[in-house]
Amino acid sequence: MSSGLGKPRSRAYFATWTAAFVLLVLGIVWALGYATQKVDYVWRWYKVPRYFYYQDDVEIHAGIQGTVAAIVQGSDGVTTIIVKGDGEQESYSLPKGTGSRVSKGDFIYPGDVLGSYKDWKVGILLIGLWITLKVSFLAIIAGIVLGLLTGLMRISDNPCFRWLSITYIELIRGSPLLVQIFIWYFVVGTLINSMLGQAGLPLVPPLWFGVASLAFFSGAYIAEIVRAGIQSIHRGQTEAARSLGMNGTQCMVHVILPQAFKRILPPLAGQFISLVKDSSLLGIIAIRELTKVTREVITTSLQPFELWFMCALLYLVLTFALSMLLQYMEKRMINS
């Protein structure tokens, strides 16, 4: 066996240290379990599943004031309640298996419950998880495009392009992401939506300003990763490509970038994982991502320990899955 540094190791060596790792993990788990028993807190893990998927009691309310004229039971099991008011009539359909709470001839008022039924709905944690996935995916795609263009401008011979890229990179990397989110939402967002409102056009939702802030933030770091990857390719590759008659663009697209991409993929993976975690800051601008909905649930349920543990676990699942995907891509590229 090999240790990864070229030094052979015996099976006993690996068995010993594997056992040490397992014992260490079991010790940490035991310590956490012991601590949870000593803390003055009532653990209610049984309530957590309802925040992923739950059965809701859906009520059907009357919209007008009047009398129940008829209750018709269809062959498909759907019950139709017909309400007649003063010069108006409405019908309400109750799904199969729904029990009617009114009878023919009953006088009802607007808002009265005519019937109710059970329906499975997606919980708030899954909704927040979906928003986190959506924001992160859009920001990663936009950040890659922006970072690639900025990285190429950074090594360009054109002084305008090079100085613009340097200015953008230094401004973004020199200020906190939280401040940039505020600027995008309260400054840029207010200006854009004010102009759109005056023109009678639909306003831009806060989600897109959150995506823009994350994309511009990650784009600055991706630009430096791209620049370093391109400059790590030996200059002889460029000279060989030019000697074959390729111009600068063809050389970059067909020779330099494919080689550079293999080298920049590991640091890009770290940047993408950081971006997923940085999306938790978007809750400050009313985007209901995973961290924000967790805070909302804690406010109503008073279960901070269980829900914060679950929130951390969901982020771990996202980042671990992304890490495994990028490692798979890296191995495929190395072996190709």
ROROLO-41392 format. One record per residue (C-alpha): residue in three letters; x, y, z. Coordinates in steps of 0.2 Angstrom, whole numbers, plus 5000, padded with zeros to 4 digits. Each point is the difference from the previous one (the first is absolute). Example, Ala and Ser with C-alpha at 12.3 -4.5 7.8 and 13.67 -1.06 7.14 Angstrom:
  residuo    c1    c2    c3
      ala  5062  4978  5039
      ser  5006  5017  4997
***
This chain:
  residuo    c1    c2    c3
      met  5000  5000  5000
      ser  5005  5018  4997
      ser  4997  5015  5012
      gly  4998  5012  4985
      leu  5017  5007  5002
      gly  5009  4985  4992
      lys  5004  4991  5017
      pro  4993  4982  5001
      arg  4990  4996  5015
      ser  4995  4984  5008
      arg  4982  4994  5002
      ala  5002  5000  5019
      tyr  5005  5019  4999
      phe  4984  5004  4991
      ala  4989  4988  5011
      thr  5007  5009  5015
      trp  4997  5017  4995
      thr  4983  4996  4992
      ala  4995  4993  5017
      ala  5007  5016  5009
      phe  4989  5011  4988
      val  4984  4989  5004
      leu  5003  5001  5018
      leu  5003  5019  4999
      val  4983  5003  4991
      leu  4991  4989  5012
      gly  5008  5009  5014
      ile  4994  5017  4993
      val  4982  4993  4997
      trp  5000  4993  5018
      ala  5006  5017  5007
      leu  4986  5009  4990
      gly  4987  4988  5006
      tyr  5006  5002  5018
      ala  4999  5019  4998
      thr  4982  5000  4994
      gln  4995  4990  5015
      lys  5008  5012  5012
      val  4993  5016  4992
      asp  4984  5007  5007
      tyr  4990  4998  4984
      val  4985  4989  4994
      trp  5005  4992  4983
      arg  4985  4998  4988
      trp  5008  4992  4985
      tyr  4983  4992  4996
      lys  4993  5018  4995
      val  5014  5003  4987
      pro  4993  4989  4986
      arg  4984  5011  4998
      tyr  5012  5014  4994
      phe  5005  4989  4985
      tyr  4983  4992  4995
      tyr  4984  5002  5010
      gln  4981  4996  4998
      asp  4990  5016  5000
      asp  4982  5003  5004
      val  4993  5009  4985
      glu  4984  5009  5003
      ile  4988  5006  4986
      his  4991  5017  5005
      ala  4985  5008  4993
      gly  5002  5015  4990
      ile  4982  5007  5001
      gln  4986  5001  5012
      gly  4985  4989  4996
      thr  4992  4984  5002
      val  5006  4982  4996
      ala  4988  4996  4985
      ala  5007  4983  4996
      ile  5014  4987  5004
      val  5004  4989  4986
      gln  5010  4984  5001
      gly  5008  4996  4983
      ser  5004  4983  4994
      asp  5019  5004  5002
      gly  4998  5003  5018
      val  5001  5019  4998
      thr  4987  5010  5011
      thr  4993  5016  4993
      ile  4992  5012  5011
      ile  4989  5014  4992
      val  4997  5016  5010
      lys  4987  5012  4994
      gly  5000  5018  5006
      asp  4991  5016  4996
      gly  5001  5000  4981
      glu  5016  4989  5000
      gln  5005  4982  5000
      glu  5016  4991  5003
      ser  5005  4982  5000
      tyr  5014  4992  5010
      ser  5009  4983  4997
      leu  5006  4989  5014
      pro  5012  4986  4995
      lys  4997  4982  5002
      gly  4999  4995  5018
      thr  4997  5017  5006
      gly  4986  5002  5013
      ser  4987  5014  4998
      arg  4998  5011  5016
      val  4983  5007  4994
      ser  4983  4993  4995
      lys  4987  5005  4987
      gly  4991  5016  5006
      asp  5013  5006  5011
      phe  5003  5019  5000
      ile  5018  5005  4999
      tyr  5011  5015  5000
      pro  5016  5005  4990
      gly  5014  4991  5008
      asp  4990  4985  5007
      val  5009  4983  4998
      leu  4990  4989  4988
      gly  5012  4985  5001
      ser  5018  4995  5003
      tyr  5012  4987  4994
      lys  5018  4993  5003
      asp  5013  5005  4988
      trp  5019  4996  5001
      lys  5011  5016  4997
      val  5018  5004  4999
      gly  5007  5006  5017
      ile  5009  5017  5002
      leu  5017  4993  5002
      leu  4999  4991  4983
      ile  4994  5017  4992
      gly  5015  5009  5008
      leu  5011  4986  4994
      trp  4993  5002  4982
      ile  5003  5019  5000
      thr  5018  4997  5006
      leu  5003  4988  4986
      lys  4992  5012  4987
      val  5010  5015  5006
      ser  5016  4991  5001
      phe  4999  4992  4983
      leu  4995  5016  4992
      ala  5014  5009  5009
      ile  5013  4987  4995
      ile  4996  5000  4982
      ala  5000  5019  4999
      gly  5016  5000  5011
      ile  5009  4988  4988
      val  4996  5011  4985
      leu  5005  5016  5008
      gly  5016  4993  5008
      leu  5005  4992  4983
      leu  4998  5017  4991
      thr  5008  5010  5014
      gly  5015  4987  5001
      leu  5003  5002  4982
      met  4999  5019  5001
      arg  5012  4999  5014
      ile  5014  4993  4989
      ser  4995  5010  4985
      asp  5013  5011  4992
      asn  4986  5014  4998
      pro  5003  5012  5015
      cys  4982  5005  5001
      phe  4994  4982  5002
      arg  5014  4996  5012
      trp  4997  5015  5011
      leu  4981  4997  5000
      ser  5002  4982  5006
      ile  5013  5005  5013
      thr  4988  5013  5007
      tyr  4985  4988  5000
      ile  5010  4987  5009
      glu  5008  5011  5013
      leu  4984  5009  5004
      ile  4990  4983  5002
      arg  5013  4991  5010
      gly  5004  5015  5011
      ser  4982  5002  5007
      pro  4989  4988  5010
      leu  4987  4990  4991
      leu  4987  5006  5012
      val  5003  5018  4995
      gln  4999  4996  4982
      ile  4983  4991  5003
      phe  4994  5016  5008
      ile  5006  5011  4986
      trp  4992  4989  4986
      tyr  4984  4999  5009
      phe  4998  5017  5008
      val  5009  5011  4987
      val  5001  4991  4983
      gly  4983  4992  5003
      thr  4991  5016  5005
      leu  5007  5009  4985
      ile  4996  4986  4988
      asn  4982  4997  5007
      ser  4997  5019  5001
      met  5004  5002  4981
      leu  4989  4985  4996
      gly  4986  5006  5010
      gln  5000  5017  4992
      ala  5000  4991  4983
      gly  4985  4989  5005
      leu  5011  4984  4999
      pro  5000  4985  5012
      leu  5012  5002  5015
      val  5015  4989  5002
      pro  4997  4988  5015
      pro  5013  5000  5014
      leu  5006  4983  4996
      trp  5009  5006  4984
      phe  5009  5013  5009
      gly  5006  4987  5012
      val  5006  4989  4986
      ala  5009  5015  4992
      ser  5009  5004  5017
      leu  5006  4982  5001
      ala  5005  4999  4982
      phe  5010  5016  5000
      phe  5008  4995  5016
      ser  5005  4982  4994
      gly  5005  5007  4983
      ala  5014  5010  5007
      tyr  5008  4985  5009
      ile  4996  4988  4985
      ala  5009  5013  4989
      glu  5016  4999  5010
      ile  4999  4981  5000
      val  4998  5000  4981
      arg  5015  5012  4998
      ala  5011  4989  5011
      gly  4995  4985  4990
      ile  5003  5008  4983
      gln  5017  5007  5005
      ser  5005  4983  5008
      ile  5000  4992  4982
      his  5018  5001  4993
      arg  5003  5013  4987
      gly  5006  4987  4988
      gln  4982  4994  4998
      thr  4995  5017  4993
      glu  5015  5001  4988
      ala  4997  4982  4994
      ala  4982  5005  4996
      arg  5005  5016  4991
      ser  5013  4991  4990
      leu  4986  4989  4993
      gly  4991  5015  4994
      met  4987  5003  5014
      asn  4996  5018  5004
      gly  4999  5006  5018
      thr  4981  4995  5003
      gln  5002  4983  4992
      cys  5016  4996  5011
      met  4990  5005  5016
      val  4985  4990  4996
      his  5007  4984  4993
      val  5017  4999  5009
      ile  5002  5011  5016
      leu  4982  4999  5008
      pro  4998  4981  4999
      gln  5016  4998  5009
      ala  4997  5014  5012
      phe  4983  4994  5004
      lys  5007  4983  5007
      arg  5011  5011  5012
      ile  4987  5012  5006
      leu  4986  4987  5003
      pro  5005  4997  5018
      pro  5001  5018  5006
      leu  4983  5003  4990
      ala  4992  4986  5011
      gly  5005  5009  5016
      gln  4993  5016  4993
      phe  4984  4992  4995
      ile  4998  4992  5017
      ser  5003  5017  5009
      leu  4987  5008  4988
      val  4987  4987  5006
      lys  5004  5005  5018
      asp  5001  5019  4997
      ser  4982  4999  4993
      ser  4994  4999  5018
      leu  5003  5019  5001
      leu  4986  5003  4988
      gly  4987  4999  5014
      ile  5004  5018  5004
      ile  4992  5006  4984
      ala  4984  4989  5003
      ile  5005  4986  4989
      arg  4993  4984  5009
      glu  5015  4989  4997
      leu  5004  4986  5012
      thr  5008  5010  5015
      lys  4985  5013  5000
      val  4987  4987  5000
      thr  5009  4991  5014
      arg  4999  5016  5010
      glu  4982  5002  4996
      val  4996  4982  5006
      ile  5010  5002  5016
      thr  4990  5016  5004
      thr  4984  4991  5000
      ser  5005  4982  5006
      leu  5013  5005  5013
      gln  5011  4985  4994
      pro  5017  5009  4997
      phe  5011  4985  5003
      glu  4991  4987  4989
      leu  4997  5012  4985
      trp  5018  5008  5000
      phe  5007  4982  5000
      met  4989  4996  4986
      cys  5004  5016  4990
      ala  5019  4996  5002
      leu  4996  4982  4994
      leu  4991  5006  4984
      tyr  5015  5012  4996
      leu  5012  4986  5003
      val  4990  4989  4988
      leu  5000  5013  4986
      thr  5018  5004  5002
      phe  5005  4982  5001
      ala  4990  4995  4984
      leu  5008  5015  4991
      ser  5017  4995  5006
      met  4998  4982  4994
      leu  4993  5006  4983
      leu  5016  5011  4997
      gln  5012  4986  5006
      tyr  4991  4988  4987
      met  5002  5013  4987
      glu  5019  5003  5005
      lys  5003  4981  4999
      arg  4992  4999  4983
      met  5010  5014  4993
      ile  5016  4993  5007
      asn  4997  4983  4992
      ser  4994  5007  4984
***
